[in-house]
Amino acid sequence: SGSRPVPRDTWAARRHGELAAKWGRNGLAPFLANPGVEVVDLLGGSAASGYARRRRWAVTPGDVVAPPELAEVALSAYLDVISRRRLRPVFLAVSDPVPYRRRSFDLTHVADEAIIDLPSFGLSGSRRSSIRHSTTSARQAGLLVAPYQPGHSAQLADISREWLSTKRGGELGFTLSRYDDVAGQLADQSADLWVAIDTSGVVQAWCTWRPYLDGQGRVLDVMRRRKTAPNPAMDSLIVTVLERYRDAGLSEASLACVPRERGALAERVYPCRSLRAYKQKFAPRWEPRWLAVPEPRQRLFALAAVCGAYCPGGMRRAVLHNH
């Protein structure tokens, strides 16, 4: 009854990643190429979507990836495929509710995506005073931010193992990459990896970013830091990467989606409140993201399927997840 493993063709995964980077409109798009997503080629390969199967549900991350002028026909083609496979569609975190409303889908505001407009990004003013102080402290302490080099790999693995040892439920997936996914993403150039290094050459924190919006956007994906890392290490790492992307002429960065609060149990599975507060320090623009299901009566079952897509080890393990 769980999601079944999907064999990954390396060439196909790279092609789907390139398609998502080209036509993806928000930070969910790159996850089309994630392990566990069964990709559906559409319109002769000019568009695509994909899903994680949970029982009879096809849980789709974000919008169908297609050129704007083909978006409507691509969505209809995808829904036809889902119907022929005798599955029920659920779309998680779509950016535009209108195409789904036209098809009489039920829509629920389930998350908000934290968007940074890079051309105007800076640390002046009161809204970003907290991260300005953190970044100044980190730089005064000698922390430097640099692109990943192969010589960092052992330290990254150690940091990830240390982080994972505190998570009884293991790593979540679906629209969150796992550490084991990162090597493949680097190999096919579908992720950027940045590190924060102290004066002794020790990596204190690292993060990955994945492209969308025809290469003009990046979405923050995996974040890891040492338990003993200086407090401002991650703030400084993210800020410096945003500045580098701004200076390179990119237009947008996403700090990814934060689910809307759904009570104490949901908070144990995923710490929405604290995560939103952390991202708010960067003063993003919050854009609504929607859950789309065919009928209102299916909403709770669809949400259960979404949780299953994130938690392949089962909901019990996810509830035990320490954040």
SERO-4910 file (N, C-alpha, C, O; in steps of 0.05 Angstrom, whole numbers):
BEGIN
 pado doro    nc1    nc2    nc3   cac1   cac2   cac3    cc1    cc2    cc3    oc1    oc2    oc3
  Ser    A     16    -24      0      0      0      0     17     25      0      6     47     -4
  Gly    A     44     23      5     61     46      5     70     54    -23     62     42    -42
  Ser    A     86     74    -24     96     83    -50    117     63    -59    135     56    -44
  Arg    A    114     54    -84    133     34    -94    158     48   -105    155     70   -115
  Pro    A    181     35   -104    205     47   -115    202     51   -146    190     34   -159
  Val    A    212     73   -156    211     78   -184    239     76   -195    256     91   -187
  Pro    A    244     58   -214    270     55   -226    279     82   -239    262     95   -252
  Arg    A    304     90   -235    313    115   -245    332    111   -269    353     98   -266
  Asp    A    324    121   -291    341    122   -315    357    148   -313    345    170   -313
  Thr    A    383    146   -311    400    170   -306    396    191   -328    394    214   -322
  Trp    A    396    182   -353    392    201   -375    365    214   -373    363    239   -377
  Ala    A    344    199   -368    317    210   -366    315    229   -343    302    250   -345
  Ala    A    327    222   -320    326    240   -297    340    266   -303    330    287   -294
  Arg    A    362    265   -317    376    290   -324    358    307   -343    357    331   -340
  Arg    A    345    294   -363    328    308   -382    305    321   -367    297    344   -373
  His    A    293    306   -349    270    318   -334    279    341   -316    264    360   -313
  Gly    A    303    338   -304    313    360   -289    318    385   -305    312    407   -296
  Glu    A    328    382   -330    332    404   -348    305    417   -356    303    441   -358
  Leu    A    285    400   -360    259    410   -367    247    426   -345    235    448   -349
  Ala    A    250    416   -320    240    431   -296    255    457   -292    242    477   -285
  Ala    A    281    457   -297    297    481   -294    289    502   -315    289    526   -309
  Lys    A    282    492   -338    274    510   -360    246    523   -356    243    547   -358
  Trp    A    226    506   -350    199    515   -351    186    516   -323    163    525   -321
  Gly    A    200    507   -302    188    509   -276    183    537   -267    200    555   -270
  Arg    A    160    542   -256    152    570   -248    156    576   -219    155    599   -210
  Asn    A    159    555   -202    164    559   -174    183    538   -163    193    521   -178
  Gly    A    188    540   -137    209    523   -125    202    494   -122    219    478   -113
  Leu    A    178    486   -129    170    458   -129    180    444   -154    184    419   -154
  Ala    A    184    458   -176    190    446   -202    214    427   -202    211    405   -213
  Pro    A    237    433   -189    259    415   -192    254    387   -180    268    368   -187
  Phe    A    234    385   -163    230    359   -150    216    339   -167    211    316   -160
  Leu    A    208    348   -191    198    329   -212    218    307   -217    211    284   -222
  Ala    A    244    314   -215    265    294   -221    275    279   -197    295    265   -199
  Asn    A    262    282   -174    271    268   -150    265    238   -151    246    230   -164
  Pro    A    282    222   -138    276    193   -135    248    190   -122    241    205   -104
  Gly    A    234    170   -130    207    165   -119    185    178   -134    162    173   -129
  Val    A    192    196   -153    171    208   -170    171    194   -197    191    192   -211
  Glu    A    147    185   -205    143    171   -230    136    193   -251    114    203   -251
  Val    A    155    198   -269    152    221   -287    135    212   -311    138    190   -322
  Val    A    118    230   -320    101    226   -343    109    247   -365    106    271   -361
  Asp    A    120    237   -387    126    255   -409    100    263   -423     83    246   -427
  Leu    A     99    289   -430     75    299   -443     81    314   -468    103    326   -471
  Leu    A     63    314   -487     65    331   -512     92    325   -526    106    344   -534
  Gly    A     97    300   -529    121    292   -544    147    299   -530    168    302   -543
  Gly    A    147    302   -504    171    308   -489    176    337   -484    196    345   -472
  Ser    A    158    355   -494    162    384   -490    151    393   -462    155    416   -454
  Ala    A    137    375   -448    126    381   -422    127    355   -406    131    333   -416
  Ala    A    123    358   -379    124    334   -362    111    340   -335    108    364   -328
  Ser    A    103    320   -322     94    321   -294    101    294   -282    112    277   -295
  Gly    A     94    290   -257    101    265   -244     88    263   -217     77    282   -207
  Tyr    A     88    239   -206     74    234   -181     87    212   -165    101    195   -176
  Ala    A     83    214   -139     89    191   -121     62    177   -116     42    189   -109
  Arg    A     62    151   -120     38    135   -117     34    126    -88     51    113    -76
  Arg    A     11    133    -77      3    124    -51    -25    112    -53    -45    126    -57
  Arg    A    -26     86    -51    -50     71    -57    -61     80    -84    -48     76   -105
  Arg    A    -85     91    -84    -97     99   -110    -92    129   -117   -103    139   -136
  Trp    A    -76    142   -101    -71    170   -105    -45    175   -121    -25    162   -116
  Ala    A    -46    194   -139    -22    203   -153    -16    231   -142    -28    251   -149
  Val    A      4    232   -124     11    257   -110     31    272   -126     54    264   -129
  Thr    A     23    295   -138     40    310   -157     52    335   -143     37    351   -132
  Pro    A     78    338   -145     91    362   -133     89    386   -151    102    387   -172
  Gly    A     72    405   -144     70    430   -159     56    428   -185     41    409   -190
  Asp    A     62    447   -202     48    449   -228     61    431   -249     84    423   -247
  Val    A     45    425   -269     56    412   -293     78    430   -305     74    455   -307
  Val    A    100    419   -313    123    434   -324    119    435   -354    121    415   -368
  Ala    A    115    459   -365    110    462   -393    115    491   -402    113    509   -385
  Pro    A    121    496   -427    121    523   -437     94    537   -431     74    524   -433
  Pro    A     94    563   -425     69    576   -417     47    572   -437     24    569   -428
  Glu    A     52    573   -462     31    571   -482     20    543   -484     -1    538   -497
  Leu    A     33    523   -472     24    495   -473     15    486   -445      8    462   -442
  Ala    A     14    503   -425      8    495   -398    -19    482   -396    -22    461   -383
  Glu    A    -39    494   -408    -67    484   -405    -70    456   -419    -81    438   -407
  Val    A    -59    454   -443    -62    428   -457    -45    407   -443    -53    383   -443
  Ala    A    -22    414   -432     -5    395   -417    -19    385   -392    -18    361   -386
  Leu    A    -33    403   -378    -48    395   -354    -70    375   -361    -74    355   -348
  Ser    A    -85    381   -382   -106    363   -391    -94    336   -399   -106    315   -393
  Ala    A    -72    336   -413    -59    311   -421    -51    295   -397    -54    270   -396
  Tyr    A    -40    308   -377    -31    295   -352    -55    282   -338    -53    259   -329
  Leu    A    -76    297   -335   -100    287   -322   -111    263   -337   -122    244   -324
  Asp    A   -109    263   -363   -118    240   -379   -101    215   -373   -112    193   -370
  Val    A    -75    219   -370    -58    196   -363    -65    185   -335    -66    161   -332
  Ile    A    -68    203   -316    -76    194   -289   -102    179   -289   -104    158   -276
  Ser    A   -121    188   -304   -147    175   -306   -144    147   -319   -155    128   -309
  Arg    A   -128    145   -340   -124    119   -353   -110     99   -335   -114     75   -337
  Arg    A    -94    109   -317    -80     92   -298    -97     86   -273    -88     73   -254
  Arg    A   -122     95   -274   -141     90   -252   -132    101   -225   -135     88   -204
  Leu    A   -120    124   -226   -110    138   -202   -126    163   -198   -138    174   -216
  Arg    A   -125    173   -173   -138    198   -166   -116    220   -164    -96    215   -150
  Pro    A   -120    242   -177    -99    263   -176   -101    281   -151   -123    288   -143
  Val    A    -78    287   -139    -76    308   -119    -51    324   -126    -29    313   -127
  Phe    A    -55    350   -129    -33    368   -135    -26    384   -110    -42    397    -97
  Leu    A      0    382   -102      9    395    -78     24    421    -85     43    420   -101
  Ala    A     15    443    -73     30    468    -75     31    480   -103     52    488   -113
  Val    A      8    480   -117      7    493   -143      7    524   -139     -3    533   -119
  Ser    A     18    538   -158     20    567   -155     -3    583   -165     -9    605   -156
  Asp    A    -18    572   -185    -41    585   -196    -65    568   -194    -67    547   -206
  Pro    A    -85    576   -177   -109    559   -174   -128    559   -197   -145    542   -199
  Val    A   -126    579   -215   -146    583   -236   -150    558   -254   -172    550   -258
  Pro    A   -128    546   -265   -133    523   -283   -147    500   -269   -162    485   -282
  Tyr    A   -143    497   -243   -156    475   -228   -185    482   -221   -202    465   -222
  Arg    A   -189    508   -215   -216    517   -210   -234    514   -235   -257    507   -233
  Arg    A   -222    519   -258   -237    516   -283   -245    487   -287   -265    481   -301
  Arg    A   -230    468   -276   -236    440   -278   -252    430   -254   -254    406   -250
  Ser    A   -263    448   -238   -280    442   -215   -265    428   -193   -278    413   -177
  Phe    A   -239    431   -191   -224    419   -169   -230    435   -143   -237    459   -144
  Asp    A   -227    421   -121   -228    434    -95   -200    445    -88   -181    431    -91
  Leu    A   -199    470    -78   -173    482    -73   -171    491    -44   -190    503    -33
  Thr    A   -148    485    -32   -143    493     -4   -116    506     -3    -96    496    -14
  His    A   -114    529     11    -89    543     15    -73    527     36    -79    528     60
  Val    A    -52    512     27    -38    494     45    -10    503     53      1    493     72
  Ala    A      1    522     38     29    529     43     34    557     32     18    568     16
  Asp    A     57    568     39     67    593     28     96    590     21    111    578     35
  Glu    A    103    601     -3    131    599    -11    145    625     -6    134    647    -13
  Ala    A    169    624      5    184    647     13    202    656    -11    221    642    -17
  Ile    A    195    678    -24    209    686    -48    226    711    -42    216    730    -30
  Ile    A    250    711    -51    268    734    -50    272    745    -78    281    731    -96
  Asp    A    266    771    -81    271    785   -106    301    793   -106    308    812    -92
  Leu    A    317    779   -121    346    782   -118    356    810   -127    375    820   -114
  Pro    A    346    822   -149    358    848   -156    357    869   -134    375    886   -133
  Ser    A    337    867   -117    335    887    -95    344    876    -68    341    890    -48
  Phe    A    356    852    -68    363    840    -42    387    855    -30    407    860    -43
  Gly    A    384    861     -4    406    873     11    400    871     41    378    863     48
  Leu    A    419    879     57    416    876     86    410    902    101    408    901    125
  Ser    A    407    923     86    401    949    100    372    949    109    355    935     99
  Gly    A    367    966    129    340    970    139    333    951    162    349    933    169
  Ser    A    310    956    174    303    941    199    293    913    193    295    896    211
  Arg    A    281    908    170    269    882    165    289    859    165    282    837    173
  Arg    A    314    865    157    334    843    157    356    849    177    379    840    173
  Ser    A    350    863    198    371    871    218    382    846    231    406    845    237
  Ser    A    365    826    236    374    802    250    395    787    234    416    779    244
  Ile    A    389    782    208    409    768    192    433    785    185    455    775    180
  Arg    A    429    812    185    452    829    181    472    826    204    496    824    199
  His    A    462    826    228    480    822    252    493    795    252    517    792    257
  Ser    A    477    774    245    488    747    244    511    745    223    532    733    228
  Thr    A    506    756    200    525    755    178    551    770    185    573    761    180
  Thr    A    547    793    197    571    809    206    587    793    226    612    792    225
  Ser    A    574    781    245    588    765    266    603    742    254    626    736    261
  Ala    A    590    728    235    602    705    222    627    713    206    648    700    207
  Arg    A    625    735    192    648    744    176    671    754    194    694    750    187
  Gln    A    664    767    216    685    775    235    699    752    247    722    753    254
  Ala    A    684    730    250    696    705    262    712    690    241    724    669    248
  Gly    A    713    699    216    729    686    196    715    665    179    728    651    164
  Leu    A    689    662    182    674    643    166    673    652    137    666    675    132
  Leu    A    681    635    119    680    641     90    661    623     76    657    600     84
  Val    A    647    633     56    628    617     40    641    612     13    651    631      0
  Ala    A    640    587      4    652    580    -22    636    558    -35    622    543    -22
  Pro    A    639    555    -61    627    532    -75    639    506    -65    663    506    -57
  Tyr    A    624    485    -66    634    458    -59    657    449    -76    658    454   -100
  Gln    A    676    436    -63    698    423    -77    699    393    -68    691    387    -46
  Pro    A    707    375    -86    707    347    -79    721    340    -52    714    321    -39
  Gly    A    741    356    -45    755    352    -20    738    356      5    745    348     27
  His    A    714    368      1    696    373     24    678    349     30    664    348     50
  Ser    A    678    329     12    657    308     13    656    293     39    634    288     50
  Ala    A    679    286     50    679    271     75    667    287     98    652    276    115
  Gln    A    673    313     99    662    330    120    632    333    117    617    333    137
  Leu    A    622    335     92    593    338     88    579    312     97    558    314    109
  Ala    A    591    290     92    579    264    101    578    263    131    559    254    143
  Asp    A    600    272    144    600    271    173    579    289    185    565    282    204
  Ile    A    576    313    174    556    332    184    528    320    180    511    322    198
  Ser    A    523    308    157    497    296    152    491    273    171    468    270    181
  Arg    A    511    256    176    507    234    195    501    244    223    483    233    236
  Glu    A    515    264    231    510    276    257    482    287    259    468    283    279
  Trp    A    473    301    238    446    312    237    425    290    238    405    292    252
  Leu    A    430    269    222    411    247    220    408    232    246    387    220    251
  Ser    A    429    231    262    428    216    287    408    228    307    401    215    326
  Thr    A    400    253    302    380    266    320    352    263    309    333    272    322
  Lys    A    349    249    286    322    247    273    313    218    274    320    202    257
  Arg    A    297    211    294    288    183    296    271    174    273    270    151    266
  Gly    A    258    193    260    241    186    237    255    185    211    243    179    191
  Gly    A    281    192    210    296    192    186    290    217    169    277    236    178
  Glu    A    301    217    145    298    240    127    271    239    113    262    218    104
  Leu    A    258    262    110    234    264     94    243    266     64    266    270     58
  Gly    A    223    262     46    230    262     18    210    278      2    199    297     12
  Phe    A    205    269    -23    186    280    -42    194    308    -51    207    310    -72
  Thr    A    187    330    -37    197    356    -45    219    366    -27    224    390    -24
  Leu    A    233    347    -15    257    352      1    277    331     -7    271    307     -7
  Ser    A    301    339    -15    321    319    -23    334    307      2    335    320     23
  Arg    A    343    283     -1    359    270     20    388    272     14    396    278     -8
  Tyr    A    405    267     34    433    270     30    443    251      8    460    259     -8
  Asp    A    432    227      6    440    208    -15    434    217    -43    444    207    -62
  Asp    A    415    237    -45    408    247    -72    429    267    -82    430    272   -106
  Val    A    444    279    -64    460    303    -72    482    296    -92    487    311   -110
  Ala    A    495    273    -88    517    266   -107    507    265   -135    521    275   -153
  Gly    A    484    253   -140    473    251   -166    465    278   -178    469    283   -201
  Gln    A    455    295   -161    448    323   -169    472    338   -177    472    353   -197
  Leu    A    494    335   -163    519    349   -170    530    338   -196    540    353   -213
  Ala    A    528    311   -200    538    299   -224    524    309   -249    536    313   -270
  Asp    A    497    312   -247    483    321   -271    477    351   -271    462    361   -287
  Gln    A    491    365   -252    490    395   -251    462    406   -247    455    427   -257
  Ser    A    446    391   -231    419    400   -224    418    412   -196    396    416   -186
  Ala    A    441    417   -184    442    430   -158    468    445   -155    489    436   -166
  Asp    A    468    467   -140    492    481   -131    495    474   -102    476    473    -87
  Leu    A    520    469    -94    526    463    -66    546    484    -56    567    488    -68
  Trp    A    539    496    -33    556    517    -21    563    509      8    548    496     21
  Val    A    587    517     16    596    510     43    606    535     58    615    554     46
  Ala    A    603    534     85    614    554    102    638    542    117    635    522    131
  Ile    A    661    554    114    686    543    124    699    562    144    699    586    140
  Asp    A    709    550    167    722    567    187    751    572    180    761    562    160
  Thr    A    765    586    197    793    593    192    812    569    192    834    571    182
  Ser    A    803    546    203    819    522    203    813    504    179    824    483    176
  Gly    A    795    513    162    788    497    138    767    477    144    762    459    127
  Val    A    753    479    167    733    459    174    705    469    163    698    493    168
  Val    A    691    452    150    664    459    140    645    459    164    642    439    178
  Gln    A    632    482    169    614    484    191    584    481    183    568    473    199
  Ala    A    578    487    158    551    485    148    551    483    118    571    491    105
  Trp    A    530    471    106    528    470     77    499    469     69    481    463     85
  Cys    A    494    476     44    467    476     33    468    473      3    488    479    -10
  Thr    A    445    463     -8    443    460    -37    420    477    -47    400    483    -33
  Trp    A    422    486    -72    402    502    -86    398    490   -113    417    480   -126
  Arg    A    372    490   -122    366    477   -147    352    497   -166    337    515   -157
  Pro    A    358    495   -192    349    516   -211    320    513   -221    310    490   -223
  Tyr    A    308    535   -226    281    536   -240    280    563   -254    299    578   -254
  Leu    A    257    569   -266    252    595   -279    273    601   -301    285    622   -302
  Asp    A    277    580   -318    297    583   -340    324    590   -330    339    606   -342
  Gly    A    332    579   -307    358    584   -295    361    610   -280    381    616   -268
  Gln    A    339    626   -280    340    652   -266    331    650   -237    333    670   -223
  Gly    A    322    626   -229    314    622   -201    330    600   -188    339    582   -202
  Arg    A    332    600   -162    344    579   -146    326    574   -122    317    593   -109
  Val    A    322    549   -115    307    542    -91    325    528    -71    340    510    -78
  Leu    A    324    536    -46    340    524    -24    329    496    -19    305    493    -16
  Asp    A    347    477    -17    338    449    -14    349    438     12    338    442     34
  Val    A    372    424     11    384    411     34    400    431     51    415    446     39
  Met    A    396    431     77    411    448     95    422    431    118    407    416    130
  Arg    A    448    433    124    459    418    146    480    436    160    493    452    147
  Arg    A    483    432    185    504    446    200    514    428    223    499    411    232
  Arg    A    539    433    232    549    418    255    534    426    280    525    449    282
  Lys    A    532    408    299    521    415    325    537    437    338    526    455    352
  Thr    A    563    437    334    581    456    347    586    481    329    603    498    336
  Ala    A    572    484    307    577    506    289    569    532    303    551    533    319
  Pro    A    584    554    297    576    580    309    547    586    301    538    580    279
  Asn    A    532    599    319    504    604    314    498    618    288    479    611    275
  Pro    A    514    638    280    508    652    255    516    638    229    514    649    208
  Ala    A    527    613    231    538    600    207    518    597    185    524    604    162
  Met    A    494    587    191    475    582    170    463    608    159    459    610    135
  Asp    A    458    627    176    448    653    167    468    665    147    460    674    125
  Ser    A    493    665    154    514    677    137    517    662    111    521    674     90
  Leu    A    514    635    113    516    619     88    494    626     69    499    631     45
  Ile    A    469    627     78    447    633     61    449    661     50    445    666     26
  Val    A    455    681     67    457    708     58    478    711     36    474    724     16
  Thr    A    501    699     41    523    702     22    516    690     -5    523    701    -26
  Val    A    503    667     -4    494    654    -29    474    672    -44    476    675    -68
  Leu    A    455    683    -29    436    701    -42    450    725    -55    443    733    -77
  Glu    A    470    735    -41    486    758    -53    501    749    -78    502    764    -98
  Arg    A    512    725    -78    527    715   -101    507    712   -125    514    719   -148
  Tyr    A    484    701   -119    464    698   -141    455    725   -151    451    729   -176
  Arg    A    450    743   -133    442    771   -142    464    783   -160    458    794   -181
  Asp    A    489    780   -151    511    792   -167    515    778   -194    526    790   -212
  Ala    A    506    753   -195    509    738   -220    486    745   -239    485    735   -262
  Gly    A    467    761   -230    445    769   -248    420    753   -246    402    756   -263
  Leu    A    418    734   -227    393    718   -225    370    736   -214    375    756   -201
  Ser    A    346    728   -220    323    745   -214    309    737   -188    296    755   -176
  Glu    A    311    712   -180    293    703   -158    306    680   -143    319    663   -155
  Ala    A    302    679   -117    310    656   -101    286    649    -83    272    666    -72
  Ser    A    282    623    -80    261    613    -62    274    600    -38    292    583    -40
  Leu    A    264    607    -14    272    593     10    254    569     15    253    559     37
  Ala    A    239    561     -5    221    538     -5    195    544      9    191    566     20
  Cys    A    177    524      9    150    528     20    150    521     50    165    505     59
  Val    A    132    534     64    126    528     91     96    521     93     80    538     85
  Pro    A     89    497    103     60    491    105     46    510    125     58    520    143
  Arg    A     20    514    120      4    528    139      1    511    164      2    486    163
  Glu    A     -2    523    187     -4    509    212    -29    492    212    -51    502    205
  Arg    A    -26    466    221    -49    448    222    -51    433    248    -62    411    249
  Gly    A    -42    446    270    -45    433    296    -20    420    306      1    419    292
  Ala    A    -21    410    331      2    401    345     14    376    332     39    374    331
  Leu    A     -3    357    323      8    333    311     23    339    285     45    329    280
  Ala    A     11    356    268     24    364    244     51    379    250     70    376    235
  Glu    A     51    394    272     76    408    279     98    389    286    122    394    282
  Arg    A     91    366    297    111    345    304    123    333    279    146    326    278
  Val    A    106    329    258    115    318    233    133    338    219    154    330    208
  Tyr    A    125    363    219    141    384    205    137    410    220    115    419    224
  Pro    A    159    423    229    158    445    247    151    472    233    168    489    229
  Cys    A    126    474    225    118    497    209    123    524    223    134    543    210
  Arg    A    116    526    248    118    551    263    147    561    264    152    585    257
  Ser    A    165    544    273    192    553    275    206    558    248    222    576    245
  Leu    A    198    541    228    210    545    202    201    571    189    217    585    177
  Arg    A    175    578    193    166    603    182    180    627    195    187    646    182
  Ala    A    183    625    222    196    646    236    225    649    227    235    672    225
  Tyr    A    239    627    222    267    629    212    268    642    185    284    660    181
  Lys    A    251    634    167    252    645    140    243    675    139    251    690    122
  Gln    A    226    682    158    216    710    159    240    729    165    238    752    157
  Lys    A    261    719    177    284    737    182    296    748    156    308    769    156
  Phe    A    292    734    134    303    742    108    283    761     94    289    769     71
  Ala    A    261    767    107    240    786     96    232    778     67    234    795     49
  Pro    A    223    753     63    215    745     36    187    756     29    173    767     46
  Arg    A    180    753      5    152    756     -4    139    729     -3    148    710    -15
  Trp    A    117    727     12    104    701     16     82    698     -6     64    714     -8
  Glu    A     84    677    -22     65    671    -42     49    646    -35     60    626    -27
  Pro    A     22    647    -38      5    624    -30      9    601    -49     13    604    -73
  Arg    A      8    577    -38      9    552    -54    -16    535    -45    -24    535    -22
  Trp    A    -26    521    -65    -53    508    -62    -51    478    -65    -35    467    -80
  Leu    A    -69    465    -50    -75    436    -54    -99    434    -72   -119    447    -67
  Ala    A    -97    418    -93   -119    415   -112   -127    385   -113   -111    368   -120
  Val    A   -152    380   -107   -163    353   -109   -190    354   -124   -203    375   -124
  Pro    A   -198    332   -136   -223    333   -152   -248    342   -137   -265    356   -148
  Glu    A   -251    332   -112   -276    338    -97   -269    344    -68   -250    334    -57
  Pro    A   -286    362    -55   -281    369    -26   -280    345     -8   -265    344     11
  Arg    A   -297    324    -13   -298    301      5   -273    285      4   -268    268     22
  Gln    A   -256    289    -16   -231    274    -18   -207    288     -4   -185    276     -2
  Arg    A   -212    311      7   -190    328     17   -173    314     39   -149    313     37
  Leu    A   -186    303     59   -171    290     81   -156    265     71   -133    261     80
  Phe    A   -168    250     53   -154    226     43   -130    235     26   -109    222     26
  Ala    A   -134    256     11   -112    267     -5    -89    276     12    -66    271      6
  Leu    A    -96    290     34    -75    299     53    -60    276     65    -36    277     69
  Ala    A    -74    254     71    -61    230     82    -41    219     61    -20    210     68
  Ala    A    -49    220     35    -32    210     14     -7    228     11     15    218      7
  Val    A    -11    254     14     12    273     13     31    267     36     55    266     32
  Cys    A     21    262     60     38    255     83     54    230     77     77    227     84
  Gly    A     40    210     65     54    186     58     76    189     38     96    175     39
  Ala    A     72    208     19     93    214     -1    118    225     12    140    219      4
  Tyr    A    114    242     33    137    253     47    150    233     66    174    235     71
  Cys    A    135    214     76    144    196     97    143    167     88    125    153     97
  Pro    A    162    159     71    161    131     61    163    111     83    156     88     79
  Gly    A    174    118    106    176    100    129    151     98    145    149     83    164
  Gly    A    130    113    137    105    112    151    101    136    170    120    148    179
  Met    A     75    142    175     69    165    191     78    162    220     85    182    233
  Arg    A     79    137    230     88    134    258    117    143    261    123    157    281
  Arg    A    134    136    242    162    145    243    163    176    241    180    189    253
  Ala    A    146    187    224    146    215    219    139    231    245    150    252    250
  Val    A    119    220    259    111    233    284    133    232    305    135    250    322
  Leu    A    150    211    303    172    209    322    196    227    314    215    230    329
  His    A    194    239    290    215    256    280    222    278    299    205    293    308
  Asn    A    248    280    306    256    301    325    265    325    308    282    323    291
  His    A    253    348    314    261    373    300    273    392    320    281    414    313
***
